[in-house]
Amino acid sequence: MTKTCLLITDRLEPTADLLLAELRRRQVPCLRWNLDQYPSACQLTFNASTRNFGVKVTADGRELDLADVGSIWCRGLRPSGFSDDLAPNERDFAETGARRALDALMTVGDFVWINNPARNRRANSKPAQLYVAQQVGLDIPSTVITNDPDEAKSFIAGSDGEVAYKSLSQNLEVDPDKTLYTGVLTKKEIANLDLIRQTPGIFQELVPKAYEVRTTVVGRKVFSARIDSQAHAETKIDWRHLPFEVDDRPLELPSDIERKVHALMDAFGLVYGAFDFIVTPDARHVFLEINPAGQYMWIEAKTGLGITAALVDALVDPCAA
């Protein structure tokens, strides 16, 4: 029997729309479970006894036994379907219970995750990314991540050129007008570094750029696109200011860089990941970060790279009879 692919998402996730359409086109059994409706409008049930253990999801008018699931696509386990009538303390209590129920899914079934949320959380740590990147032999920028103003000031003073500042965290649900972009530190900001005592920040040498590369990995398949970020003043430091206006075109990563990319993916246990590289004027590939839940639709739309098909291939394979 062909197993089912479960998409854990929300109602406004466009990537899930693409995946669901392709799964249905291939006639693969699938269920979309929108966590912006959990727990109020859909259910997760665990049945346990000495002899048996079962899990079922009831969503979209259907009931799915997780024993029938072969693969799960998930960008995160974030329940948000709570009643507006809950008081703040009641909401906190309900959220804690819902998250604990969802977290159990990483333990109680034998299915392939793209990606396992626990592995996503590990891979989302910028210090962990830089450590693993350095261990597998990728070039990385000189970096200090700290909430100690004196450490930051020492790093800035010892740098040969300008220093970029990045936030250590970025919420997936942040509004577009509140995105925390990378910026070059100014004298005014350096004078106010005591503010970082409240939350660590990333201080990084400003690496010269010829262009940038977004590499999307699905299993052993690698899709790379050149981003001509230096063509616009607004995108020279951070191309996310105008992601849809930057010229993108497919390219091949050097084989040694591709090998190191796979080594980093393997170290974190990821199936899917979106990498950002700087390519310097002397053709060095400098690793910036990996986003284990990074968006890819804009790259696919502009380049024709078959990322959706590759993701569906990876989801379908564990479901095969």
N, C-alpha and C positions, 0 to 999 in steps of 0.2 A: 504494500500500500504506500502511495506517495504521502509523505508527511506534509504538514502545514508550515508555512512561513508566517511568523508573527511580527508585525510592525508595531513597535511601541513608540508612540509619537504624540502629536496633538493635532487639533483640527486645522491649524493654520500652517502646518509644516509642508512646504511645496515639494521638498525632496521625497517625502513619503508619497505624494500624489504621483510622481514619476515612477517610483518603484512599484507602487500598486498597479498602475496601468500596464507596466511591462510584465509583471507577474501574471496578471489576468490574461494578457495577450498570449502568454505561454501556457495558459491553463494550469497554473500552479495553485494549489489550495493556499489561501492566505486570509489573514484577519488583521484589520487595523484596529489597534487599541489606543484610543486617545486619552492620555493621562490628564488633559484639562477637563475630563469628565469623570475622573476617578478621585474619590470614591463615591461621590453623590449619585452618578448616573450609570455606573458600571461596577462590576463586582469581581473580587479576587478571593477564592475560597481554597483553604487547605484542609484536607481530610486526613487525619493521622490516627493510626492504631498500631498495635504490636505487629500485626501481619501486613498492613498496607499503608501506603502514603500516596495521596493524590492531590493534584492541583488543577483548578479549572478557572478560566477567565470567562466572564459573561460580559459581552460588549457588542454594540452594533446589532443588537437583536439576536446574537448567536452565542452559543456556549462552546468553549474549546477546552478540551482536556490537554494539558501540557505534555502528556505522554505521547500525543500525536504531533508534537512540534519538532521540526528538524532544525530550524534556524530562527534567530531573532535579530532583527535590525533595530538598533536603539541608539539614540544620541544622548540619552540620559534618563534617569528614573526620577522625574520631578512631578509628583502629584500636585494638581492645582484645582481639582474639581470640588471645592468646598462651598458650603452654603454661606451666603453673605450675612446670614443671621447670627453666625457664631461670634461670641465675644473673643477678644484677642487671646486670652488664656485658653479658651476652648479651641480656637484655631490652632494654637501651638500644640496642644494635646493631640488634636486630630491629625495634624501634619506628621508628628512624630510616629504615630501608629501606622499611618499610611506608608511612610518611607520605610519603616521596619518590615512591613509586609512585602513591599516591592523588593527590598534588598535580599529577601530570602530567595528570590528567583535565581540569583546567581549561584545558589547552592543546590537547589532541589531538582534540577533537571539535567538531562543529557542532550544538550543541543548546542549548536554553534552560534556564538554571539558575534555580531558586527556592530560595535565592539562590546566586550564584557565591560559593564560600567565601572567595576573596581579597577580594571586595567586602564580605562579611560582616565580615571581620577589620578592614578599614578603618573600617567604620561602627560597629564595637564600641568604638572609641576615644572616650572621653568628651571629651577636648579637641577632637578632630576634630568630634564632634557639635555642640559648643557653637560652634565656629568656623563651621560650615556653617549652623547655625540662625541665628546672628547675621547672616551674609551674606545669607540669604534673607529677613530682616526679621522673624523671630520674636522675641518677648520672651523673654529668658533671665534667670535669677537672677544676681546678682553672685556671682562664683565665683573661688576660687583653687585650683589643682591643683598641689601641690608636695610635695617631700620636704625642704624647708627650714623648720625650726621657726620661724625668725625671720620668714619671709614669712607663715606661718600666723598667728603671734601678731599681726603688724601688721594683717592682714586682720580678725582677730577684734576687735582694739581699735578699729578704724575702723568697725565695723558698728553700725548704729543699734539692732539688736535681737539676738535669739538667732541662733546659727550652727549649721547642721546639718553633720554629718560623714558622708561616704559612702566606702566602699571603691572604689578605682579598678578593681577586677576582681571578677568573680563567676564561678566555675566552673559550667558548665551541669550538671555531675554532682554538685553539692554536696548533701549530705543535708539534708532539710527542717529538722532541728533545728540545722543549722550555717549557715543562711542569714545573710548579713551585711546586717542591716537598717540603714536610715538612722536616725540618732539625733541628738538635740540635745547639743552639747558641754557638759559639766559643768566646774566649776572643777577637779576632780580630773584630768579628761582634759586640760584645757588645761595643767595643771602637768606633764603627762607627754608633751608634744608632741615631745620628742626622739626618741620611738619612731618617728616617721615618717621619720627619716633612712634607714630600711631599705626603705621602699616609699612611693611617692607616695600621697597621699590627697586627697579632694575636700572643700573647705570652702566652704559655700554659705549665702548669706543665707536665713533661714527666711521663705518667702513666705506671707503670710496666705491661707487657703483658705476659699472658700465650698463647693466640692466639687472633685472631680478627674475627669479624662476619660481613658479608654483608647481610643485610636484605632488600629484595625487596617487596614492598607492592603494591597490585593492589586491590583497593576497600577494602573488608574485608578479602582478601586472603593474607597470609604472607608466603614468601619463604626465608628461611635463609640458609646460607652456612658458614661453618667454614673455616677460612683462616689461615693456619699455617705460619704466617708471621715470626715467630722466628726461622724458620728452615734455613734461608739464611741470611748471614750478610747484603746483599744489601736491604733486606726487613724488617729488624727489626724496623726501624723508620717509613718507608713509603712503604707499599707493592706494590704501583703503579710502583716502579722501575722494578719489574718483575711480572706483574700481571698474566701472562700465565704460569709461572713456580712455582707458589705457590700452594701447595696442598689444594684443595677445596673439601668439602663434605657436603651434606645436614645435617642440624640439626634443632631441635625444640627450639624456644625461650622459656624461662620460661614464664608462663602465665601472671605474673604481668608485665613483660617487654613488652609482646605483647599488653596488655591492654594499657600501657602508649604510645606505638607506635601508636596505633589507636587514642588515645587522641590527640597526636601531629598532626597527619594527619588531624583530624577533625578541630583542631584549625586553621590550615592554609587553610582548604577547598580543600585538595588535594585528587585526586583519585589514583595517582601513586607517589611513592617515593622510593629512595634507601638510606638506613641507613647504617652508619658505627659505629660499637661498638668495644671497647676493652674489652676483658674478662681478668681480673686480675688473678694472681696466687691464690687469695682467692675467685675466682668465682664471683666477682662483674662485672656487665655489665655497662660499662661507655660509655655514648653517646658522639660521636665525631661530627657527622654532618648528615644532610639529604641532598641529592641531588634530587630535584624534577624532574630533567630531566636526571638522572643518567643512564649510560649504564648497560645493564644486559646480553647481548648476551654471553659474556665470561663465566659468572656464569652458565647460562643455558647449554652451550655446555659442560662444565666440570662436571656438576652435574645431568643433566637430569631434573631439575626442570621445571615445565610447565608454565613458565612466559609468553611466547608468547601467548599460548592458553588462559591464564587468561586475558591478555590485550584485545584479540579479543572478549572474552566473554563480557567484560565491554563495548567495542565499539558497539557490536551487539545488546545488550539488549535495548538501547534507539531507535534502528532502527526497532525493531520488529513491525509488523503491529498491 
